[in-house]
């Protein structure tokens, strides 16, 4: 069986939805559960606040850093890119 990828992109930079919340929403949708039912919590594998601020720029004058963070959560490979696109490789 081939793995599937789901992607979610923040509509605009500085969106109210942080990458950590986007990840929780995607995983809960994939598993058909409410976000509060996910166990272990996301913070058990990565610091959500650090993830949310990693590619955040306070002013439009500062160039956005490029790159990505990749980690495993609940058996999914998750990749968060600097443009706030999130790709989740299904198990």
N, CA and C atoms as a LAMMPS dump frame, in Angstrom:
ITEM: TIMESTEP
0
ITEM: NUMBER OF ATOMS
273
ITEM: BOX BOUNDS ff ff ff
-5.0000000000000000e+02 5.0000000000000000e+02
-5.0000000000000000e+02 5.0000000000000000e+02
-5.0000000000000000e+02 5.0000000000000000e+02
ITEM: ATOMS id mol type element x y z
1 1 1 N 0.843 -1.178 0
2 1 2 C 0 0 0
3 1 3 C 0.89 1.243 0
4 2 1 N 0.577 2.172 -0.839
5 2 2 C 1.373 3.392 -0.967
6 2 3 C 0.894 4.449 0.024
7 3 1 N 1.832 5.187 0.594
8 3 2 C 1.488 6.243 1.546
9 3 3 C 0.85 7.417 0.82
10 4 1 N -0.021 8.102 1.506
11 4 2 C -0.678 9.271 0.945
12 4 3 C -0.164 10.514 1.646
13 5 1 N -0.246 11.645 0.957
14 5 2 C 0.168 12.899 1.557
15 5 3 C -1.016 13.84 1.606
16 6 1 N -1.182 14.494 2.748
17 6 2 C -2.182 15.552 2.874
18 6 3 C -1.414 16.84 3.098
19 7 1 N -1.905 17.92 2.509
20 7 2 C -1.242 19.205 2.656
21 7 3 C -2.259 20.249 3.066
22 8 1 N -1.833 21.122 3.967
23 8 2 C -2.671 22.246 4.37
24 8 3 C -1.778 23.473 4.389
25 9 1 N -2.242 24.568 3.813
26 9 2 C -1.468 25.794 3.768
27 9 3 C -2.223 26.897 4.475
28 10 1 N -1.493 27.673 5.267
29 10 2 C -2.093 28.833 5.912
30 10 3 C -2.513 29.804 4.826
31 11 1 N -3.739 30.362 4.892
32 11 2 C -4.216 31.253 3.832
33 11 3 C -3.346 32.482 3.635
34 12 1 N -2.825 33.051 4.714
35 12 2 C -1.952 34.218 4.595
36 12 3 C -0.913 34.169 5.695
37 13 1 N 0.216 34.788 5.436
38 13 2 C 1.228 34.886 6.478
39 13 3 C 0.622 35.66 7.633
40 14 1 N 0.92 35.234 8.842
41 14 2 C 0.359 35.895 10
42 14 3 C -1.071 35.465 10.268
43 15 1 N -1.484 34.37 9.649
44 15 2 C -2.828 33.855 9.849
45 15 3 C -3.066 33.562 11.32
46 16 1 N -4.324 33.633 11.729
47 16 2 C -4.674 33.355 13.124
48 16 3 C -4.391 31.904 13.479
49 17 1 N -4.398 31.001 12.503
50 17 2 C -4.156 29.6 12.791
51 17 3 C -2.662 29.311 12.7
52 18 1 N -2.104 28.887 13.809
53 18 2 C -0.686 28.571 13.884
54 18 3 C -0.418 27.179 13.312
55 19 1 N 0.827 26.928 12.86
56 19 2 C 1.154 25.602 12.335
57 19 3 C 0.831 24.469 13.316
58 20 1 N 1.054 24.674 14.596
59 20 2 C 0.765 23.602 15.556
60 20 3 C -0.722 23.252 15.562
61 21 1 N -1.586 24.246 15.477
62 21 2 C -3.028 23.988 15.439
63 21 3 C -3.441 23.368 14.109
64 22 1 N -2.781 23.768 13.028
65 22 2 C -3.07 23.183 11.726
66 22 3 C -2.733 21.692 11.727
67 23 1 N -1.617 21.325 12.365
68 23 2 C -1.213 19.92 12.457
69 23 3 C -2.242 19.131 13.256
70 24 1 N -2.644 19.664 14.387
71 24 2 C -3.64 18.986 15.219
72 24 3 C -4.935 18.794 14.439
73 25 1 N -5.377 19.811 13.709
74 25 2 C -6.599 19.708 12.906
75 25 3 C -6.475 18.633 11.829
76 26 1 N -5.346 18.605 11.125
77 26 2 C -5.147 17.618 10.068
78 26 3 C -5.138 16.201 10.614
79 27 1 N -4.393 15.964 11.689
80 27 2 C -4.3 14.622 12.255
81 27 3 C -5.657 14.173 12.791
82 28 1 N -6.375 15.062 13.462
83 28 2 C -7.688 14.671 13.982
84 28 3 C -8.651 14.362 12.841
85 29 1 N -8.564 15.111 11.723
86 29 2 C -9.392 14.818 10.546
87 29 3 C -9.033 13.459 9.949
88 30 1 N -7.739 13.17 9.839
89 30 2 C -7.293 11.893 9.289
90 30 3 C -7.784 10.721 10.126
91 31 1 N -7.793 10.897 11.43
92 31 2 C -8.153 9.803 12.327
93 31 3 C -9.621 9.809 12.732
94 32 1 N -10.366 10.835 12.319
95 32 2 C -11.784 10.886 12.604
96 32 3 C -12.117 11.072 14.071
97 33 1 N -11.288 11.848 14.766
98 33 2 C -11.521 12.128 16.184
99 33 3 C -11.468 13.626 16.422
100 34 1 N -11.948 14.037 17.577
101 34 2 C -11.855 15.441 17.974
102 34 3 C -10.409 15.752 18.341
103 35 1 N -9.945 16.973 18.1
104 35 2 C -8.561 17.336 18.427
105 35 3 C -8.173 17.039 19.886
106 36 1 N -9.085 17.235 20.824
107 36 2 C -8.758 16.992 22.236
108 36 3 C -8.578 15.514 22.547
109 37 1 N -8.991 14.638 21.621
110 37 2 C -8.856 13.196 21.827
111 37 3 C -7.49 12.665 21.396
112 38 1 N -6.667 13.481 20.75
113 38 2 C -5.352 13.015 20.297
114 38 3 C -4.444 12.772 21.501
115 39 1 N -3.869 11.606 21.527
116 39 2 C -2.962 11.256 22.611
117 39 3 C -1.825 10.437 22.02
118 40 1 N -0.599 10.75 22.309
119 40 2 C -0.142 11.797 23.221
120 40 3 C -0.341 13.174 22.597
121 41 1 N -0.317 14.219 23.432
122 41 2 C -0.449 15.574 22.889
123 41 3 C 0.761 15.941 22.031
124 42 1 N 0.547 16.884 21.12
125 42 2 C 1.616 17.311 20.215
126 42 3 C 2.855 17.755 20.982
127 43 1 N 2.666 18.428 22.119
128 43 2 C 3.817 18.927 22.869
129 43 3 C 4.7 17.817 23.429
130 44 1 N 4.266 16.571 23.34
131 44 2 C 5.114 15.466 23.794
132 44 3 C 6.23 15.159 22.798
133 45 1 N 6.106 15.666 21.551
134 45 2 C 7.136 15.412 20.543
135 45 3 C 7.808 16.671 20.014
136 46 1 N 7.136 17.822 20.14
137 46 2 C 7.731 19.078 19.671
138 46 3 C 7.105 20.232 20.456
139 47 1 N 7.868 21.266 20.707
140 47 2 C 7.368 22.427 21.436
141 47 3 C 6.517 23.266 20.485
142 48 1 N 5.177 23.283 20.666
143 48 2 C 4.302 23.991 19.724
144 48 3 C 4.626 25.475 19.572
145 49 1 N 4.934 26.159 20.659
146 49 2 C 5.227 27.591 20.565
147 49 3 C 6.487 27.834 19.743
148 50 1 N 7.491 27.001 19.928
149 50 2 C 8.721 27.142 19.139
150 50 3 C 8.43 26.89 17.657
151 51 1 N 7.628 25.873 17.37
152 51 2 C 7.255 25.583 15.99
153 51 3 C 6.503 26.758 15.368
154 52 1 N 5.569 27.342 16.129
155 52 2 C 4.763 28.451 15.613
156 52 3 C 5.586 29.708 15.349
157 53 1 N 6.636 29.925 16.125
158 53 2 C 7.437 31.14 15.961
159 53 3 C 8.67 30.941 15.077
160 54 1 N 8.973 29.708 14.713
161 54 2 C 10.196 29.422 13.959
162 54 3 C 10.313 30.235 12.672
163 55 1 N 9.26 30.297 11.888
164 55 2 C 9.311 31.01 10.616
165 55 3 C 8.503 32.301 10.646
166 56 1 N 8.167 32.765 11.834
167 56 2 C 7.356 33.975 11.997
168 56 3 C 8.242 35.219 11.95
169 57 1 N 7.813 36.21 11.206
170 57 2 C 8.515 37.485 11.131
171 57 3 C 7.613 38.562 11.703
172 58 1 N 8.137 39.375 12.615
173 58 2 C 7.341 40.428 13.249
174 58 3 C 6.993 41.556 12.281
175 59 1 N 7.874 41.843 11.343
176 59 2 C 7.613 42.928 10.395
177 59 3 C 7.737 42.409 8.969
178 60 1 N 7.094 43.095 8.068
179 60 2 C 7.183 42.732 6.659
180 60 3 C 8.535 43.072 6.062
181 61 1 N 9.356 43.864 6.791
182 61 2 C 10.673 44.278 6.289
183 61 3 C 11.713 43.175 6.42
184 62 1 N 11.487 42.261 7.354
185 62 2 C 12.456 41.19 7.599
186 62 3 C 12.211 40.055 6.622
187 63 1 N 13.27 39.618 5.915
188 63 2 C 13.076 38.507 4.991
189 63 3 C 12.642 37.245 5.745
190 64 1 N 11.736 36.521 5.162
191 64 2 C 11.261 35.272 5.753
192 64 3 C 12.354 34.22 5.606
193 65 1 N 12.771 33.589 6.719
194 65 2 C 13.778 32.53 6.579
195 65 3 C 13.187 31.363 5.796
196 66 1 N 14.034 30.66 5.078
197 66 2 C 13.541 29.506 4.33
198 66 3 C 14.041 28.229 4.995
199 67 1 N 13.339 27.168 4.741
200 67 2 C 13.7 25.878 5.306
201 67 3 C 12.454 25.128 5.744
202 68 1 N 12.677 24.08 6.531
203 68 2 C 11.558 23.287 7.011
204 68 3 C 11.947 22.564 8.288
205 69 1 N 10.919 22.074 8.987
206 69 2 C 11.085 21.224 10.16
207 69 3 C 10.327 19.943 9.861
208 70 1 N 10.94 18.815 10.146
209 70 2 C 10.277 17.538 9.924
210 70 3 C 10.365 16.711 11.184
211 71 1 N 9.261 16.077 11.571
212 71 2 C 9.227 15.247 12.77
213 71 3 C 8.126 14.211 12.625
214 72 1 N 8.107 13.247 13.551
215 72 2 C 7.103 12.191 13.555
216 72 3 C 6.155 12.41 14.721
217 73 1 N 4.851 12.287 14.442
218 73 2 C 3.825 12.395 15.479
219 73 3 C 2.734 11.384 15.17
220 74 1 N 2.444 10.515 16.107
221 74 2 C 1.402 9.49 15.991
222 74 3 C 1.596 8.619 14.751
223 75 1 N 2.841 8.371 14.382
224 75 2 C 3.133 7.519 13.242
225 75 3 C 3.119 8.226 11.898
226 76 1 N 2.896 9.529 11.876
227 76 2 C 2.897 10.319 10.644
228 76 3 C 4.194 11.113 10.557
229 77 1 N 4.748 11.203 9.357
230 77 2 C 5.868 12.107 9.108
231 77 3 C 5.263 13.46 8.759
232 78 1 N 5.641 14.479 9.504
233 78 2 C 5.073 15.817 9.316
234 78 3 C 6.19 16.759 8.914
235 79 1 N 5.928 17.544 7.877
236 79 2 C 6.918 18.52 7.399
237 79 3 C 6.248 19.888 7.344
238 80 1 N 6.82 20.835 8.085
239 80 2 C 6.33 22.214 8.102
240 80 3 C 7.363 23.063 7.376
241 81 1 N 6.953 23.7 6.286
242 81 2 C 7.855 24.517 5.49
243 81 3 C 7.747 25.979 5.912
244 82 1 N 8.732 26.75 5.544
245 82 2 C 8.788 28.156 5.942
246 82 3 C 7.61 28.969 5.43
247 83 1 N 6.969 28.52 4.349
248 83 2 C 5.789 29.228 3.842
249 83 3 C 4.519 28.772 4.563
250 84 1 N 4.687 28.006 5.641
251 84 2 C 3.626 27.485 6.508
252 84 3 C 2.804 26.39 5.836
253 85 1 N 3.31 25.836 4.755
254 85 2 C 2.657 24.67 4.165
255 85 3 C 3.022 23.463 5.013
256 86 1 N 2.032 22.623 5.273
257 86 2 C 2.237 21.445 6.098
258 86 3 C 1.902 20.225 5.265
259 87 1 N 2.842 19.298 5.172
260 87 2 C 2.607 18.045 4.47
261 87 3 C 2.652 16.925 5.498
262 88 1 N 1.672 16.035 5.417
263 88 2 C 1.603 14.904 6.342
264 88 3 C 1.621 13.628 5.5
265 89 1 N 2.657 12.827 5.713
266 89 2 C 2.774 11.551 5.019
267 89 3 C 2.017 10.524 5.84
268 90 1 N 0.966 9.981 5.246
269 90 2 C 0.113 9.006 5.919
270 90 3 C 0.905 7.752 6.233
271 91 1 N 0.516 7.07 7.295
272 91 2 C 1.201 5.827 7.688
273 91 3 C 0.944 4.739 6.7
